[in-house]
Amino acid sequence: MPELPEVVTVVKLLEPDLINKTIKKFEIYYAKLLWRNEIEDFKKRVENQKILKIFNQGKYIIFELENDVLISHLRMEGRWNFEPQNTLSYKESWLECQFILDDGFVLRYYDSRKFGTLEIVSKESFFNGSALAHLGPSILDPNLTAKQLFEKFQKIKRPIKSVLLEQNIISGIGNIYDNEILFATKINPLTPANEITLKTVSKLLTNAIEILKTSISVGGTTIHSFTPKQGVSGGYQDFLKVHGREKKECYLCQTPIAKIKVNGRGTYYCPKCQK
């Protein structure tokens, strides 16, 4: 479930506790968490490195170390938590790995669904762009223009609902904000991407930035079971206009919100506002 606002929130919560801490020991309990790394190599490389910086790239969390970079994707239910060694914030069966730090605390990764991934890459491969070469520009990239997005859409006949979720085209948008952005822009989710005008793409980009920045300001969206940290909930669920509101009245026209599946994804929209 975590999308860009939730990932940004996780980064903000971790930063004060982790910057300039040294990883003294790495332990793993679920081998499939590591993506493209052998356990012993990962352990050898990560131990005794200092955490210099934490940031996000799209929906990925990036831990910059002295010599390498850790790339984490939370997928559906992944959670990072900084905590005392003798305290488990979530179920032990969810615990997949932990980094014991030089201050005696521990950074743990929990995942009830077991879909998350973690990878260590060299700084060179990360900063030259090869490690995440498949990612498109972030929807919040200040250098992204409506014209650039329009030109991408012109080559695609698939429904705009699906296109906004394709991280190689534009990164950071997930299903919740996809629904909200399309509603705000009054675009039917089944509209082929190449039929959207430059003027409408400009509105879409403006709405996407506003919605995502607002969500970040209130700590993201907390629905179902995901929270950015134990005991910390987001507030954007109170701002949702269509997502999760099937059969409830549209706030603008009182038409019941509809739910359909588009390429297997639950899609909420107003049949009248989004003709």
C-alpha positions in Angstrom: 0.0 0.0 0.0 2.7 2.6 0.7 2.9 5.2 -2.1 5.1 8.2 -2.4 3.6 10.3 0.5 3.8 7.3 2.9 7.4 6.5 1.8 8.4 10.2 2.3 6.8 10.0 5.8 8.8 6.9 6.7 12.0 8.6 5.6 11.2 11.7 7.7 10.5 9.5 10.7 13.7 7.4 10.3 16.1 10.3 9.6 16.6 11.7 13.1 17.3 8.3 14.6 19.7 6.9 12.0 21.9 9.6 10.5 25.6 9.1 11.4 24.8 5.8 13.1 27.2 2.9 12.3 25.8 -0.6 11.5 27.7 -3.0 13.7 25.9 -6.2 12.8 23.4 -7.4 10.3 21.0 -10.4 10.9 18.5 -11.8 8.4 15.5 -14.1 9.1 13.9 -14.2 5.6 16.4 -14.8 2.8 14.0 -13.8 0.0 14.1 -10.2 1.3 17.5 -9.7 -0.4 17.1 -9.0 -4.0 20.1 -9.9 -6.2 22.5 -10.2 -3.2 23.9 -13.2 -1.5 23.5 -13.1 2.3 27.2 -13.3 3.2 28.2 -10.7 0.7 25.5 -8.3 1.9 26.5 -8.8 5.5 30.2 -8.3 4.7 29.5 -5.1 2.8 27.0 -3.5 5.1 28.6 -4.1 8.5 30.8 -1.2 9.9 29.4 1.3 7.5 27.9 4.6 8.7 24.5 5.7 7.5 25.0 9.1 5.9 21.7 10.0 4.4 18.1 8.7 3.9 15.9 9.8 1.1 13.4 8.4 -1.4 13.4 7.9 -5.2 9.8 7.3 -6.2 8.5 4.6 -3.9 12.0 3.3 -3.0 13.7 4.2 0.3 17.4 4.8 -0.1 19.9 4.5 2.7 23.2 6.1 1.6 26.2 4.5 3.4 29.9 5.4 3.2 30.7 3.0 0.4 27.4 1.6 -0.8 23.6 2.3 -1.0 20.7 0.2 0.4 17.6 0.2 -1.8 14.4 -0.8 0.0 10.9 -1.3 -1.5 8.1 -1.8 1.0 5.6 -3.3 -1.5 2.3 -3.9 0.3 3.1 -4.0 4.0 6.8 -3.5 4.7 7.8 -1.5 7.7 11.1 -0.1 9.0 11.3 0.6 12.7 14.0 2.0 15.0 13.7 0.5 18.4 15.5 -0.9 21.5 16.9 -4.4 21.0 14.6 -5.9 23.6 11.4 -4.4 22.1 9.6 -5.9 19.1 7.1 -3.3 17.7 5.3 -5.9 15.5 4.9 -9.6 15.5 8.1 -11.7 15.6 6.9 -13.7 12.6 6.9 -10.5 10.5 10.6 -9.7 11.3 12.8 -10.2 8.2 16.1 -8.5 9.1 17.7 -6.2 11.6 20.7 -3.8 11.7 22.2 -3.5 15.2 23.6 0.0 15.5 26.6 1.5 17.5 24.2 3.2 19.9 22.7 -0.1 21.1 19.4 0.4 19.2 18.3 -1.6 16.2 16.7 -0.9 12.8 14.3 -3.7 12.0 12.4 -4.5 8.9 9.0 -6.2 9.3 6.7 -7.4 6.6 3.5 -9.4 7.1 3.0 -10.1 3.4 6.7 -10.9 2.6 6.7 -8.9 -0.6 9.3 -6.3 0.2 12.8 -6.2 -1.2 16.2 -5.0 -0.1 19.3 -4.6 -2.1 22.9 -3.3 -1.7 24.6 -1.6 -4.6 27.7 0.4 -5.1 27.4 4.2 -4.9 28.7 4.3 -8.5 25.9 2.2 -9.9 23.3 4.1 -7.9 24.4 7.6 -8.7 25.1 6.9 -12.3 21.5 5.8 -12.6 21.9 2.1 -13.5 20.6 0.7 -10.2 17.1 2.2 -10.7 17.3 2.7 -14.5 13.8 1.4 -14.9 12.3 4.2 -13.0 10.7 7.2 -14.7 10.9 10.7 -13.3 9.2 11.3 -10.0 5.8 13.0 -10.2 7.2 15.6 -7.8 10.4 16.2 -9.8 10.5 20.0 -10.2 12.0 19.6 -13.6 9.1 17.5 -14.9 6.9 19.5 -17.3 3.4 18.8 -18.6 4.8 18.8 -22.2 7.2 16.0 -21.3 4.4 14.0 -19.7 2.1 14.7 -22.7 4.8 13.4 -25.1 5.0 10.2 -23.1 1.3 9.7 -23.1 1.0 10.3 -26.9 2.8 7.0 -27.4 0.5 5.0 -25.2 -3.0 3.7 -26.0 -3.6 2.0 -22.6 -6.1 3.4 -20.1 -4.7 6.4 -18.2 -5.6 4.7 -14.9 -3.0 2.0 -15.7 -0.4 4.3 -17.2 -0.2 6.5 -14.1 0.7 3.3 -12.1 3.5 2.3 -14.5 6.7 3.4 -12.6 8.8 3.3 -15.7 6.7 6.1 -17.1 6.2 8.2 -14.0 7.2 7.2 -10.5 5.6 7.6 -7.1 1.9 7.3 -7.9 0.0 4.2 -6.5 -3.6 3.2 -6.7 -5.0 5.5 -4.0 -3.6 8.7 -5.5 -4.2 7.5 -9.0 -7.9 7.5 -8.3 -7.8 10.8 -6.5 -5.8 12.6 -9.2 -8.1 11.4 -12.0 -11.1 12.6 -10.1 -9.6 16.0 -9.4 -8.8 16.3 -13.1 -12.2 14.9 -14.2 -10.7 12.2 -16.4 -12.5 8.9 -16.9 -10.0 6.2 -15.8 -10.6 4.2 -19.0 -9.6 7.1 -21.3 -6.6 6.1 -23.5 -3.5 8.0 -22.5 -2.9 9.3 -26.0 -6.3 10.9 -26.2 -5.6 13.3 -23.3 -4.8 16.9 -24.4 -1.8 18.9 -23.3 -4.1 21.3 -21.5 -5.6 18.4 -19.5 -2.2 16.8 -18.8 -1.1 20.2 -17.4 -4.1 20.1 -15.0 -3.4 16.5 -14.1 0.2 17.3 -13.2 -0.9 20.4 -11.1 -3.5 18.3 -9.3 -1.1 15.4 -8.7 1.5 17.7 -7.1 -1.1 19.4 -4.9 -2.6 16.1 -3.8 0.7 14.4 -3.1 2.2 17.4 -1.2 -1.0 17.7 0.9 -0.8 14.0 1.7 2.9 14.4 2.7 2.0 17.3 4.9 -0.4 15.1 7.0 1.7 12.0 7.1 0.2 10.1 4.1 -2.8 7.9 4.1 -3.6 5.2 6.7 -6.2 2.7 5.6 -6.3 -1.1 6.1 -3.3 -2.0 8.2 -0.4 0.1 7.0 1.1 2.8 9.3 4.4 4.5 8.7 5.6 3.7 12.2 4.1 1.9 15.2 1.7 4.3 16.9 1.9 6.8 14.0 -1.0 7.2 11.6 -1.4 9.4 8.5 -4.3 11.8 8.0 -5.0 12.0 4.2 -7.7 9.3 4.4 -9.9 12.2 5.7 -9.3 14.0 2.3 -10.2 11.1 0.0 -12.9 12.1 -2.5 -13.4 8.7 -4.3 -11.0 6.0 -3.2 -12.8 3.6 -0.9 -16.2 5.4 -1.3 -18.1 2.9 -3.6 -21.8 3.7 -3.7 -21.4 6.8 -1.6 -22.5 10.1 -3.0 -19.9 12.2 -5.0 -19.1 15.3 -3.0 -19.6 17.4 -6.1 -22.7 16.0 -7.8 -24.2 13.4 -5.4 -23.9 10.6 -8.0 -22.9 7.3 -6.4 -19.2 6.6 -6.7 -18.6 3.5 -8.9 -15.9 0.9 -8.6 -14.6 -1.1 -11.5 -11.4 -3.1 -12.2 -8.9 -1.7 -14.6 -6.1 -4.2 -15.3 -6.9 -5.9 -12.0 -6.7 -2.7 -10.0 -9.7 -1.4 -7.9 -10.7 1.8 -9.5 -13.1 4.4 -7.9 -14.6 7.2 -9.9 -17.6 9.4 -10.4 -19.6 8.4 -13.6 -20.9 11.9 -14.0 -17.9 14.1 -13.1 -15.5 11.8 -15.0 -17.5 11.1 -18.2 
